[in-house]
Amino acid sequence: MTGDLDDSDLACQVFVTLVTDYLEGALPGPVLQQVQAHLAECPDCAEYLDEVRRTAAALGHVPVRSLSERTREGLLEAFRGYRAG
Ligand SMILES: [Zn+2]
């Protein structure tokens, strides 16, 4: 609880859009810090990241659409809500 960052800056659906760049080390510093802060307090995103990272290790590159069905459905749902808003 530092109060330096607005907790709403990085919602789960935003994290999902950044996870590929995160794994590729392509995020700018300030964004990377917010991602790491979010991961620290969001088990769901940490689990998602772990799944993507394992898949990436198996494939040799970061996957775009090889998530489990259940995870993907949830993400698509989040995306729809995000874009509709
Ligand atoms: Zn999250």
PDB file of the backbone (N, CA, C, O) and the ligand in Angstrom, with CONECT records:
HET     ZN  A 101       1
ATOM      1  N   MET A   1       0.838  -1.204   0.000  1.00  0.00           N
ATOM      2  CA  MET A   1       0.000   0.000   0.000  1.00  0.00           C
ATOM      3  C   MET A   1       0.872   1.253   0.000  1.00  0.00           C
ATOM      4  O   MET A   1       0.932   1.969   1.000  1.00  0.00           O
ATOM      5  N   THR A   2       1.532   1.515  -1.092  1.00  0.00           N
ATOM      6  CA  THR A   2       2.387   2.689  -1.171  1.00  0.00           C
ATOM      7  C   THR A   2       1.594   3.923  -1.562  1.00  0.00           C
ATOM      8  O   THR A   2       1.919   5.040  -1.160  1.00  0.00           O
ATOM      9  N   GLY A   3       0.537   3.704  -2.360  1.00  0.00           N
ATOM     10  CA  GLY A   3      -0.254   4.822  -2.805  1.00  0.00           C
ATOM     11  C   GLY A   3       0.374   5.548  -3.978  1.00  0.00           C
ATOM     12  O   GLY A   3      -0.180   6.533  -4.466  1.00  0.00           O
ATOM     13  N   ASP A   4       1.519   5.076  -4.435  1.00  0.00           N
ATOM     14  CA  ASP A   4       2.192   5.727  -5.561  1.00  0.00           C
ATOM     15  C   ASP A   4       1.503   5.437  -6.885  1.00  0.00           C
ATOM     16  O   ASP A   4       1.461   6.276  -7.786  1.00  0.00           O
ATOM     17  N   LEU A   5       0.963   4.222  -6.979  1.00  0.00           N
ATOM     18  CA  LEU A   5       0.329   3.824  -8.225  1.00  0.00           C
ATOM     19  C   LEU A   5      -1.162   3.583  -8.014  1.00  0.00           C
ATOM     20  O   LEU A   5      -1.588   3.099  -6.966  1.00  0.00           O
ATOM     21  N   ASP A   6      -1.918   3.921  -9.000  1.00  0.00           N
ATOM     22  CA  ASP A   6      -3.335   3.619  -8.969  1.00  0.00           C
ATOM     23  C   ASP A   6      -3.515   2.131  -9.233  1.00  0.00           C
ATOM     24  O   ASP A   6      -3.082   1.626 -10.268  1.00  0.00           O
ATOM     25  N   ASP A   7      -4.146   1.436  -8.313  1.00  0.00           N
ATOM     26  CA  ASP A   7      -4.292  -0.013  -8.438  1.00  0.00           C
ATOM     27  C   ASP A   7      -5.101  -0.410  -9.672  1.00  0.00           C
ATOM     28  O   ASP A   7      -4.986  -1.533 -10.163  1.00  0.00           O
ATOM     29  N   SER A   8      -5.899   0.495 -10.156  1.00  0.00           N
ATOM     30  CA  SER A   8      -6.755   0.163 -11.291  1.00  0.00           C
ATOM     31  C   SER A   8      -6.038   0.343 -12.621  1.00  0.00           C
ATOM     32  O   SER A   8      -6.598   0.056 -13.679  1.00  0.00           O
ATOM     33  N   ASP A   9      -4.792   0.822 -12.563  1.00  0.00           N
ATOM     34  CA  ASP A   9      -4.049   1.053 -13.806  1.00  0.00           C
ATOM     35  C   ASP A   9      -3.834  -0.219 -14.605  1.00  0.00           C
ATOM     36  O   ASP A   9      -3.832  -0.203 -15.836  1.00  0.00           O
ATOM     37  N   LEU A  10      -3.656  -1.304 -13.901  1.00  0.00           N
ATOM     38  CA  LEU A  10      -3.354  -2.540 -14.611  1.00  0.00           C
ATOM     39  C   LEU A  10      -4.333  -3.633 -14.199  1.00  0.00           C
ATOM     40  O   LEU A  10      -4.070  -4.409 -13.280  1.00  0.00           O
ATOM     41  N   ALA A  11      -5.429  -3.679 -14.872  1.00  0.00           N
ATOM     42  CA  ALA A  11      -6.410  -4.709 -14.596  1.00  0.00           C
ATOM     43  C   ALA A  11      -5.971  -6.013 -15.245  1.00  0.00           C
ATOM     44  O   ALA A  11      -5.062  -6.044 -16.075  1.00  0.00           O
ATOM     45  N   CYS A  12      -6.641  -7.089 -14.844  1.00  0.00           N
ATOM     46  CA  CYS A  12      -6.260  -8.407 -15.342  1.00  0.00           C
ATOM     47  C   CYS A  12      -6.301  -8.472 -16.866  1.00  0.00           C
ATOM     48  O   CYS A  12      -5.413  -9.061 -17.483  1.00  0.00           O
ATOM     49  N   GLN A  13      -7.312  -7.879 -17.474  1.00  0.00           N
ATOM     50  CA  GLN A  13      -7.408  -7.972 -18.935  1.00  0.00           C
ATOM     51  C   GLN A  13      -6.288  -7.213 -19.611  1.00  0.00           C
ATOM     52  O   GLN A  13      -5.883  -7.552 -20.723  1.00  0.00           O
ATOM     53  N   VAL A  14      -5.785  -6.190 -18.945  1.00  0.00           N
ATOM     54  CA  VAL A  14      -4.651  -5.472 -19.510  1.00  0.00           C
ATOM     55  C   VAL A  14      -3.397  -6.328 -19.409  1.00  0.00           C
ATOM     56  O   VAL A  14      -2.583  -6.378 -20.331  1.00  0.00           O
ATOM     57  N   PHE A  15      -3.260  -6.996 -18.278  1.00  0.00           N
ATOM     58  CA  PHE A  15      -2.119  -7.884 -18.103  1.00  0.00           C
ATOM     59  C   PHE A  15      -2.080  -8.929 -19.211  1.00  0.00           C
ATOM     60  O   PHE A  15      -1.022  -9.237 -19.760  1.00  0.00           O
ATOM     61  N   VAL A  16      -3.255  -9.469 -19.527  1.00  0.00           N
ATOM     62  CA  VAL A  16      -3.341 -10.501 -20.563  1.00  0.00           C
ATOM     63  C   VAL A  16      -2.789  -9.997 -21.894  1.00  0.00           C
ATOM     64  O   VAL A  16      -2.148 -10.741 -22.637  1.00  0.00           O
ATOM     65  N   THR A  17      -3.044  -8.741 -22.177  1.00  0.00           N
ATOM     66  CA  THR A  17      -2.559  -8.190 -23.445  1.00  0.00           C
ATOM     67  C   THR A  17      -1.056  -7.948 -23.413  1.00  0.00           C
ATOM     68  O   THR A  17      -0.422  -7.790 -24.456  1.00  0.00           O
ATOM     69  N   LEU A  18      -0.491  -7.920 -22.209  1.00  0.00           N
ATOM     70  CA  LEU A  18       0.933  -7.606 -22.076  1.00  0.00           C
ATOM     71  C   LEU A  18       1.802  -8.829 -21.845  1.00  0.00           C
ATOM     72  O   LEU A  18       3.029  -8.730 -21.873  1.00  0.00           O
ATOM     73  N   VAL A  19       1.175  -9.994 -21.615  1.00  0.00           N
ATOM     74  CA  VAL A  19       1.936 -11.143 -21.150  1.00  0.00           C
ATOM     75  C   VAL A  19       2.981 -11.598 -22.176  1.00  0.00           C
ATOM     76  O   VAL A  19       4.067 -12.043 -21.806  1.00  0.00           O
ATOM     77  N   THR A  20       2.647 -11.483 -23.459  1.00  0.00           N
ATOM     78  CA  THR A  20       3.607 -11.891 -24.482  1.00  0.00           C
ATOM     79  C   THR A  20       4.842 -10.990 -24.447  1.00  0.00           C
ATOM     80  O   THR A  20       5.977 -11.466 -24.460  1.00  0.00           O
ATOM     81  N   ASP A  21       4.599  -9.694 -24.403  1.00  0.00           N
ATOM     82  CA  ASP A  21       5.715  -8.750 -24.331  1.00  0.00           C
ATOM     83  C   ASP A  21       6.510  -8.944 -23.043  1.00  0.00           C
ATOM     84  O   ASP A  21       7.732  -8.804 -23.020  1.00  0.00           O
ATOM     85  N   TYR A  22       5.787  -9.269 -21.974  1.00  0.00           N
ATOM     86  CA  TYR A  22       6.449  -9.499 -20.695  1.00  0.00           C
ATOM     87  C   TYR A  22       7.442 -10.646 -20.809  1.00  0.00           C
ATOM     88  O   TYR A  22       8.585 -10.537 -20.365  1.00  0.00           O
ATOM     89  N   LEU A  23       6.994 -11.749 -21.411  1.00  0.00           N
ATOM     90  CA  LEU A  23       7.849 -12.924 -21.521  1.00  0.00           C
ATOM     91  C   LEU A  23       9.007 -12.686 -22.489  1.00  0.00           C
ATOM     92  O   LEU A  23      10.061 -13.312 -22.376  1.00  0.00           O
ATOM     93  N   GLU A  24       8.803 -11.788 -23.429  1.00  0.00           N
ATOM     94  CA  GLU A  24       9.858 -11.482 -24.396  1.00  0.00           C
ATOM     95  C   GLU A  24      10.775 -10.372 -23.896  1.00  0.00           C
ATOM     96  O   GLU A  24      11.734  -9.990 -24.566  1.00  0.00           O
ATOM     97  N   GLY A  25      10.461  -9.860 -22.700  1.00  0.00           N
ATOM     98  CA  GLY A  25      11.292  -8.807 -22.135  1.00  0.00           C
ATOM     99  C   GLY A  25      11.170  -7.507 -22.899  1.00  0.00           C
ATOM    100  O   GLY A  25      12.109  -6.712 -22.939  1.00  0.00           O
ATOM    101  N   ALA A  26      10.015  -7.289 -23.507  1.00  0.00           N
ATOM    102  CA  ALA A  26       9.837  -6.135 -24.383  1.00  0.00           C
ATOM    103  C   ALA A  26       9.091  -4.981 -23.717  1.00  0.00           C
ATOM    104  O   ALA A  26       8.832  -3.960 -24.354  1.00  0.00           O
ATOM    105  N   LEU A  27       8.748  -5.138 -22.450  1.00  0.00           N
ATOM    106  CA  LEU A  27       7.981  -4.082 -21.784  1.00  0.00           C
ATOM    107  C   LEU A  27       8.894  -2.964 -21.311  1.00  0.00           C
ATOM    108  O   LEU A  27       9.988  -3.223 -20.811  1.00  0.00           O
ATOM    109  N   PRO A  28       8.449  -1.722 -21.466  1.00  0.00           N
ATOM    110  CA  PRO A  28       9.185  -0.588 -20.894  1.00  0.00           C
ATOM    111  C   PRO A  28       9.178  -0.661 -19.373  1.00  0.00           C
ATOM    112  O   PRO A  28       8.245  -1.208 -18.785  1.00  0.00           O
ATOM    113  N   GLY A  29      10.196  -0.121 -18.737  1.00  0.00           N
ATOM    114  CA  GLY A  29      10.379  -0.214 -17.291  1.00  0.00           C
ATOM    115  C   GLY A  29       9.150   0.050 -16.453  1.00  0.00           C
ATOM    116  O   GLY A  29       8.780  -0.790 -15.632  1.00  0.00           O
ATOM    117  N   PRO A  30       8.504   1.192 -16.632  1.00  0.00           N
ATOM    118  CA  PRO A  30       7.341   1.531 -15.793  1.00  0.00           C
ATOM    119  C   PRO A  30       6.210   0.506 -15.934  1.00  0.00           C
ATOM    120  O   PRO A  30       5.555   0.161 -14.951  1.00  0.00           O
ATOM    121  N   VAL A  31       5.987   0.029 -17.146  1.00  0.00           N
ATOM    122  CA  VAL A  31       4.944  -0.965 -17.370  1.00  0.00           C
ATOM    123  C   VAL A  31       5.335  -2.283 -16.729  1.00  0.00           C
ATOM    124  O   VAL A  31       4.515  -2.958 -16.107  1.00  0.00           O
ATOM    125  N   LEU A  32       6.606  -2.638 -16.892  1.00  0.00           N
ATOM    126  CA  LEU A  32       7.105  -3.872 -16.293  1.00  0.00           C
ATOM    127  C   LEU A  32       6.896  -3.861 -14.778  1.00  0.00           C
ATOM    128  O   LEU A  32       6.522  -4.874 -14.188  1.00  0.00           O
ATOM    129  N   GLN A  33       7.137  -2.720 -14.164  1.00  0.00           N
ATOM    130  CA  GLN A  33       6.957  -2.616 -12.710  1.00  0.00           C
ATOM    131  C   GLN A  33       5.491  -2.835 -12.330  1.00  0.00           C
ATOM    132  O   GLN A  33       5.194  -3.493 -11.332  1.00  0.00           O
ATOM    133  N   GLN A  34       4.590  -2.286 -13.120  1.00  0.00           N
ATOM    134  CA  GLN A  34       3.173  -2.462 -12.818  1.00  0.00           C
ATOM    135  C   GLN A  34       2.748  -3.910 -13.013  1.00  0.00           C
ATOM    136  O   GLN A  34       1.953  -4.448 -12.243  1.00  0.00           O
ATOM    137  N   VAL A  35       3.297  -4.539 -14.066  1.00  0.00           N
ATOM    138  CA  VAL A  35       2.988  -5.946 -14.302  1.00  0.00           C
ATOM    139  C   VAL A  35       3.449  -6.784 -13.121  1.00  0.00           C
ATOM    140  O   VAL A  35       2.711  -7.638 -12.631  1.00  0.00           O
ATOM    141  N   GLN A  36       4.660  -6.540 -12.671  1.00  0.00           N
ATOM    142  CA  GLN A  36       5.203  -7.323 -11.557  1.00  0.00           C
ATOM    143  C   GLN A  36       4.410  -7.073 -10.284  1.00  0.00           C
ATOM    144  O   GLN A  36       4.185  -7.993  -9.497  1.00  0.00           O
ATOM    145  N   ALA A  37       3.989  -5.835 -10.082  1.00  0.00           N
ATOM    146  CA  ALA A  37       3.175  -5.513  -8.907  1.00  0.00           C
ATOM    147  C   ALA A  37       1.837  -6.237  -8.979  1.00  0.00           C
ATOM    148  O   ALA A  37       1.336  -6.742  -7.974  1.00  0.00           O
ATOM    149  N   HIS A  38       1.271  -6.280 -10.171  1.00  0.00           N
ATOM    150  CA  HIS A  38      -0.011  -6.967 -10.332  1.00  0.00           C
ATOM    151  C   HIS A  38       0.141  -8.460 -10.090  1.00  0.00           C
ATOM    152  O   HIS A  38      -0.694  -9.078  -9.430  1.00  0.00           O
ATOM    153  N   LEU A  39       1.210  -9.036 -10.626  1.00  0.00           N
ATOM    154  CA  LEU A  39       1.460 -10.463 -10.438  1.00  0.00           C
ATOM    155  C   LEU A  39       1.591 -10.814  -8.965  1.00  0.00           C
ATOM    156  O   LEU A  39       1.165 -11.883  -8.527  1.00  0.00           O
ATOM    157  N   ALA A  40       2.180  -9.912  -8.214  1.00  0.00           N
ATOM    158  CA  ALA A  40       2.430 -10.161  -6.801  1.00  0.00           C
ATOM    159  C   ALA A  40       1.133 -10.275  -6.014  1.00  0.00           C
ATOM    160  O   ALA A  40       1.096 -10.920  -4.966  1.00  0.00           O
ATOM    161  N   GLU A  41       0.077  -9.657  -6.509  1.00  0.00           N
ATOM    162  CA  GLU A  41      -1.165  -9.648  -5.739  1.00  0.00           C
ATOM    163  C   GLU A  41      -2.322 -10.312  -6.472  1.00  0.00           C
ATOM    164  O   GLU A  41      -3.459 -10.278  -6.000  1.00  0.00           O
ATOM    165  N   CYS A  42      -2.041 -10.915  -7.622  1.00  0.00           N
ATOM    166  CA  CYS A  42      -3.111 -11.554  -8.380  1.00  0.00           C
ATOM    167  C   CYS A  42      -2.711 -12.981  -8.753  1.00  0.00           C
ATOM    168  O   CYS A  42      -2.024 -13.188  -9.753  1.00  0.00           O
ATOM    169  N   PRO A  43      -3.134 -13.963  -7.959  1.00  0.00           N
ATOM    170  CA  PRO A  43      -2.782 -15.373  -8.200  1.00  0.00           C
ATOM    171  C   PRO A  43      -3.267 -15.860  -9.556  1.00  0.00           C
ATOM    172  O   PRO A  43      -2.620 -16.705 -10.175  1.00  0.00           O
ATOM    173  N   ASP A  44      -4.383 -15.348 -10.022  1.00  0.00           N
ATOM    174  CA  ASP A  44      -4.933 -15.784 -11.304  1.00  0.00           C
ATOM    175  C   ASP A  44      -3.985 -15.436 -12.443  1.00  0.00           C
ATOM    176  O   ASP A  44      -3.712 -16.266 -13.311  1.00  0.00           O
ATOM    177  N   CYS A  45      -3.495 -14.228 -12.436  1.00  0.00           N
ATOM    178  CA  CYS A  45      -2.581 -13.800 -13.493  1.00  0.00           C
ATOM    179  C   CYS A  45      -1.232 -14.489 -13.354  1.00  0.00           C
ATOM    180  O   CYS A  45      -0.586 -14.794 -14.356  1.00  0.00           O
ATOM    181  N   ALA A  46      -0.803 -14.736 -12.127  1.00  0.00           N
ATOM    182  CA  ALA A  46       0.445 -15.452 -11.907  1.00  0.00           C
ATOM    183  C   ALA A  46       0.347 -16.863 -12.476  1.00  0.00           C
ATOM    184  O   ALA A  46       1.295 -17.379 -13.067  1.00  0.00           O
ATOM    185  N   GLU A  47      -0.813 -17.471 -12.286  1.00  0.00           N
ATOM    186  CA  GLU A  47      -1.040 -18.816 -12.800  1.00  0.00           C
ATOM    187  C   GLU A  47      -1.084 -18.799 -14.327  1.00  0.00           C
ATOM    188  O   GLU A  47      -0.535 -19.677 -14.991  1.00  0.00           O
ATOM    189  N   TYR A  48      -1.738 -17.799 -14.853  1.00  0.00           N
ATOM    190  CA  TYR A  48      -1.826 -17.641 -16.307  1.00  0.00           C
ATOM    191  C   TYR A  48      -0.429 -17.452 -16.904  1.00  0.00           C
ATOM    192  O   TYR A  48      -0.079 -18.066 -17.912  1.00  0.00           O
ATOM    193  N   LEU A  49       0.340 -16.608 -16.272  1.00  0.00           N
ATOM    194  CA  LEU A  49       1.701 -16.366 -16.736  1.00  0.00           C
ATOM    195  C   LEU A  49       2.515 -17.653 -16.733  1.00  0.00           C
ATOM    196  O   LEU A  49       3.270 -17.937 -17.663  1.00  0.00           O
ATOM    197  N   ASP A  50       2.340 -18.422 -15.665  1.00  0.00           N
ATOM    198  CA  ASP A  50       3.083 -19.680 -15.534  1.00  0.00           C
ATOM    199  C   ASP A  50       2.712 -20.642 -16.661  1.00  0.00           C
ATOM    200  O   ASP A  50       3.566 -21.339 -17.209  1.00  0.00           O
ATOM    201  N   GLU A  51       1.431 -20.665 -16.992  1.00  0.00           N
ATOM    202  CA  GLU A  51       0.961 -21.547 -18.053  1.00  0.00           C
ATOM    203  C   GLU A  51       1.542 -21.137 -19.398  1.00  0.00           C
ATOM    204  O   GLU A  51       2.008 -21.980 -20.165  1.00  0.00           O
ATOM    205  N   VAL A  52       1.512 -19.849 -19.677  1.00  0.00           N
ATOM    206  CA  VAL A  52       2.049 -19.346 -20.943  1.00  0.00           C
ATOM    207  C   VAL A  52       3.552 -19.593 -21.002  1.00  0.00           C
ATOM    208  O   VAL A  52       4.094 -19.950 -22.048  1.00  0.00           O
ATOM    209  N   ARG A  53       4.218 -19.396 -19.861  1.00  0.00           N
ATOM    210  CA  ARG A  53       5.669 -19.560 -19.837  1.00  0.00           C
ATOM    211  C   ARG A  53       6.056 -21.024 -20.094  1.00  0.00           C
ATOM    212  O   ARG A  53       7.011 -21.304 -20.819  1.00  0.00           O
ATOM    213  N   ARG A  54       5.304 -21.947 -19.491  1.00  0.00           N
ATOM    214  CA  ARG A  54       5.583 -23.372 -19.713  1.00  0.00           C
ATOM    215  C   ARG A  54       5.361 -23.751 -21.170  1.00  0.00           C
ATOM    216  O   ARG A  54       6.148 -24.489 -21.763  1.00  0.00           O
ATOM    217  N   THR A  55       4.281 -23.236 -21.732  1.00  0.00           N
ATOM    218  CA  THR A  55       3.985 -23.515 -23.133  1.00  0.00           C
ATOM    219  C   THR A  55       5.082 -22.939 -24.021  1.00  0.00           C
ATOM    220  O   THR A  55       5.514 -23.573 -24.984  1.00  0.00           O
ATOM    221  N   ALA A  56       5.520 -21.746 -23.692  1.00  0.00           N
ATOM    222  CA  ALA A  56       6.570 -21.099 -24.476  1.00  0.00           C
ATOM    223  C   ALA A  56       7.854 -21.917 -24.435  1.00  0.00           C
ATOM    224  O   ALA A  56       8.547 -22.046 -25.443  1.00  0.00           O
ATOM    225  N   ALA A  57       8.165 -22.467 -23.271  1.00  0.00           N
ATOM    226  CA  ALA A  57       9.372 -23.275 -23.125  1.00  0.00           C
ATOM    227  C   ALA A  57       9.284 -24.531 -23.974  1.00  0.00           C
ATOM    228  O   ALA A  57      10.278 -24.979 -24.546  1.00  0.00           O
ATOM    229  N   ALA A  58       8.076 -25.099 -24.051  1.00  0.00           N
ATOM    230  CA  ALA A  58       7.877 -26.316 -24.824  1.00  0.00           C
ATOM    231  C   ALA A  58       7.945 -26.037 -26.316  1.00  0.00           C
ATOM    232  O   ALA A  58       8.451 -26.854 -27.085  1.00  0.00           O
ATOM    233  N   LEU A  59       7.437 -24.883 -26.722  1.00  0.00           N
ATOM    234  CA  LEU A  59       7.377 -24.551 -28.145  1.00  0.00           C
ATOM    235  C   LEU A  59       8.664 -23.908 -28.647  1.00  0.00           C
ATOM    236  O   LEU A  59       9.004 -23.999 -29.827  1.00  0.00           O
ATOM    237  N   GLY A  60       9.371 -23.260 -27.727  1.00  0.00           N
ATOM    238  CA  GLY A  60      10.560 -22.533 -28.131  1.00  0.00           C
ATOM    239  C   GLY A  60      10.245 -21.083 -28.465  1.00  0.00           C
ATOM    240  O   GLY A  60      11.132 -20.306 -28.817  1.00  0.00           O
ATOM    241  N   HIS A  61       8.961 -20.726 -28.349  1.00  0.00           N
ATOM    242  CA  HIS A  61       8.570 -19.326 -28.525  1.00  0.00           C
ATOM    243  C   HIS A  61       7.281 -19.071 -27.760  1.00  0.00           C
ATOM    244  O   HIS A  61       6.608 -20.012 -27.339  1.00  0.00           O
ATOM    245  N   VAL A  62       6.942 -17.823 -27.583  1.00  0.00           N
ATOM    246  CA  VAL A  62       5.741 -17.486 -26.829  1.00  0.00           C
ATOM    247  C   VAL A  62       4.506 -17.798 -27.661  1.00  0.00           C
ATOM    248  O   VAL A  62       4.368 -17.316 -28.785  1.00  0.00           O
ATOM    249  N   PRO A  63       3.620 -18.598 -27.113  1.00  0.00           N
ATOM    250  CA  PRO A  63       2.425 -19.001 -27.853  1.00  0.00           C
ATOM    251  C   PRO A  63       1.418 -17.869 -27.938  1.00  0.00           C
ATOM    252  O   PRO A  63       1.376 -16.993 -27.075  1.00  0.00           O
ATOM    253  N   VAL A  64       0.624 -17.896 -28.965  1.00  0.00           N
ATOM    254  CA  VAL A  64      -0.427 -16.897 -29.091  1.00  0.00           C
ATOM    255  C   VAL A  64      -1.766 -17.501 -28.707  1.00  0.00           C
ATOM    256  O   VAL A  64      -2.562 -16.881 -28.002  1.00  0.00           O
ATOM    257  N   ARG A  65      -2.004 -18.723 -29.181  1.00  0.00           N
ATOM    258  CA  ARG A  65      -3.302 -19.333 -28.886  1.00  0.00           C
ATOM    259  C   ARG A  65      -3.148 -20.819 -28.553  1.00  0.00           C
ATOM    260  O   ARG A  65      -3.618 -21.680 -29.296  1.00  0.00           O
ATOM    261  N   SER A  66      -2.499 -21.104 -27.453  1.00  0.00           N
ATOM    262  CA  SER A  66      -2.389 -22.498 -27.057  1.00  0.00           C
ATOM    263  C   SER A  66      -2.751 -22.669 -25.598  1.00  0.00           C
ATOM    264  O   SER A  66      -2.279 -23.587 -24.927  1.00  0.00           O
ATOM    265  N   LEU A  67      -3.594 -21.773 -25.119  1.00  0.00           N
ATOM    266  CA  LEU A  67      -4.022 -21.850 -23.735  1.00  0.00           C
ATOM    267  C   LEU A  67      -5.063 -22.941 -23.570  1.00  0.00           C
ATOM    268  O   LEU A  67      -5.671 -23.406 -24.534  1.00  0.00           O
ATOM    269  N   SER A  68      -5.246 -23.325 -22.347  1.00  0.00           N
ATOM    270  CA  SER A  68      -6.308 -24.282 -22.072  1.00  0.00           C
ATOM    271  C   SER A  68      -7.651 -23.640 -22.414  1.00  0.00           C
ATOM    272  O   SER A  68      -7.822 -22.423 -22.339  1.00  0.00           O
ATOM    273  N   GLU A  69      -8.579 -24.487 -22.786  1.00  0.00           N
ATOM    274  CA  GLU A  69      -9.889 -24.003 -23.212  1.00  0.00           C
ATOM    275  C   GLU A  69     -10.516 -23.087 -22.173  1.00  0.00           C
ATOM    276  O   GLU A  69     -11.069 -22.036 -22.496  1.00  0.00           O
ATOM    277  N   ARG A  70     -10.418 -23.504 -20.944  1.00  0.00           N
ATOM    278  CA  ARG A  70     -11.079 -22.756 -19.876  1.00  0.00           C
ATOM    279  C   ARG A  70     -10.443 -21.380 -19.702  1.00  0.00           C
ATOM    280  O   ARG A  70     -11.141 -20.376 -19.562  1.00  0.00           O
ATOM    281  N   THR A  71      -9.133 -21.347 -19.712  1.00  0.00           N
ATOM    282  CA  THR A  71      -8.443 -20.073 -19.576  1.00  0.00           C
ATOM    283  C   THR A  71      -8.790 -19.165 -20.741  1.00  0.00           C
ATOM    284  O   THR A  71      -9.016 -17.968 -20.564  1.00  0.00           O
ATOM    285  N   ARG A  72      -8.831 -19.737 -21.926  1.00  0.00           N
ATOM    286  CA  ARG A  72      -9.072 -18.944 -23.117  1.00  0.00           C
ATOM    287  C   ARG A  72     -10.474 -18.348 -23.102  1.00  0.00           C
ATOM    288  O   ARG A  72     -10.678 -17.187 -23.456  1.00  0.00           O
ATOM    289  N   GLU A  73     -11.426 -19.160 -22.688  1.00  0.00           N
ATOM    290  CA  GLU A  73     -12.793 -18.650 -22.628  1.00  0.00           C
ATOM    291  C   GLU A  73     -12.887 -17.451 -21.695  1.00  0.00           C
ATOM    292  O   GLU A  73     -13.533 -16.449 -22.001  1.00  0.00           O
ATOM    293  N   GLY A  74     -12.232 -17.579 -20.561  1.00  0.00           N
ATOM    294  CA  GLY A  74     -12.260 -16.487 -19.602  1.00  0.00           C
ATOM    295  C   GLY A  74     -11.608 -15.234 -20.168  1.00  0.00           C
ATOM    296  O   GLY A  74     -12.081 -14.118 -19.954  1.00  0.00           O
ATOM    297  N   LEU A  75     -10.518 -15.438 -20.890  1.00  0.00           N
ATOM    298  CA  LEU A  75      -9.804 -14.299 -21.458  1.00  0.00           C
ATOM    299  C   LEU A  75     -10.628 -13.624 -22.548  1.00  0.00           C
ATOM    300  O   LEU A  75     -10.711 -12.398 -22.617  1.00  0.00           O
ATOM    301  N   LEU A  76     -11.230 -14.446 -23.391  1.00  0.00           N
ATOM    302  CA  LEU A  76     -12.046 -13.885 -24.467  1.00  0.00           C
ATOM    303  C   LEU A  76     -13.191 -13.083 -23.888  1.00  0.00           C
ATOM    304  O   LEU A  76     -13.554 -12.024 -24.400  1.00  0.00           O
ATOM    305  N   GLU A  77     -13.748 -13.603 -22.819  1.00  0.00           N
ATOM    306  CA  GLU A  77     -14.830 -12.909 -22.148  1.00  0.00           C
ATOM    307  C   GLU A  77     -14.345 -11.551 -21.625  1.00  0.00           C
ATOM    308  O   GLU A  77     -15.018 -10.530 -21.765  1.00  0.00           O
ATOM    309  N   ALA A  78     -13.173 -11.579 -21.029  1.00  0.00           N
ATOM    310  CA  ALA A  78     -12.592 -10.351 -20.501  1.00  0.00           C
ATOM    311  C   ALA A  78     -12.311  -9.366 -21.635  1.00  0.00           C
ATOM    312  O   ALA A  78     -12.538  -8.164 -21.498  1.00  0.00           O
ATOM    313  N   PHE A  79     -11.818  -9.887 -22.743  1.00  0.00           N
ATOM    314  CA  PHE A  79     -11.522  -9.029 -23.891  1.00  0.00           C
ATOM    315  C   PHE A  79     -12.787  -8.358 -24.401  1.00  0.00           C
ATOM    316  O   PHE A  79     -12.808  -7.158 -24.677  1.00  0.00           O
ATOM    317  N   ARG A  80     -13.847  -9.162 -24.523  1.00  0.00           N
ATOM    318  CA  ARG A  80     -15.104  -8.601 -25.023  1.00  0.00           C
ATOM    319  C   ARG A  80     -15.570  -7.466 -24.140  1.00  0.00           C
ATOM    320  O   ARG A  80     -15.956  -6.401 -24.623  1.00  0.00           O
ATOM    321  N   GLY A  81     -15.530  -7.709 -22.825  1.00  0.00           N
ATOM    322  CA  GLY A  81     -15.960  -6.682 -21.908  1.00  0.00           C
ATOM    323  C   GLY A  81     -15.069  -5.460 -21.995  1.00  0.00           C
ATOM    324  O   GLY A  81     -15.530  -4.323 -21.888  1.00  0.00           O
ATOM    325  N   TYR A  82     -13.788  -5.714 -22.190  1.00  0.00           N
ATOM    326  CA  TYR A  82     -12.821  -4.618 -22.255  1.00  0.00           C
ATOM    327  C   TYR A  82     -13.068  -3.763 -23.485  1.00  0.00           C
ATOM    328  O   TYR A  82     -13.081  -2.535 -23.398  1.00  0.00           O
ATOM    329  N   ARG A  83     -13.262  -4.402 -24.622  1.00  0.00           N
ATOM    330  CA  ARG A  83     -13.434  -3.663 -25.871  1.00  0.00           C
ATOM    331  C   ARG A  83     -14.793  -2.984 -25.935  1.00  0.00           C
ATOM    332  O   ARG A  83     -14.940  -1.902 -26.504  1.00  0.00           O
ATOM    333  N   ALA A  84     -15.786  -3.644 -25.336  1.00  0.00           N
ATOM    334  CA  ALA A  84     -17.127  -3.081 -25.380  1.00  0.00           C
ATOM    335  C   ALA A  84     -17.191  -1.810 -24.537  1.00  0.00           C
ATOM    336  O   ALA A  84     -17.998  -0.917 -24.798  1.00  0.00           O
ATOM    337  N   GLY A  85     -16.332  -1.743 -23.528  1.00  0.00           N
ATOM    338  CA  GLY A  85     -16.373  -0.609 -22.649  1.00  0.00           C
ATOM    339  C   GLY A  85     -15.687   0.590 -23.231  1.00  0.00           C
ATOM    340  O   GLY A  85     -15.638   1.643 -22.595  1.00  0.00           O
TER     341      GLY A  85
HETATM  342 ZN    ZN A 101      -4.817 -10.248 -12.477  1.00  0.00          ZN2+
END
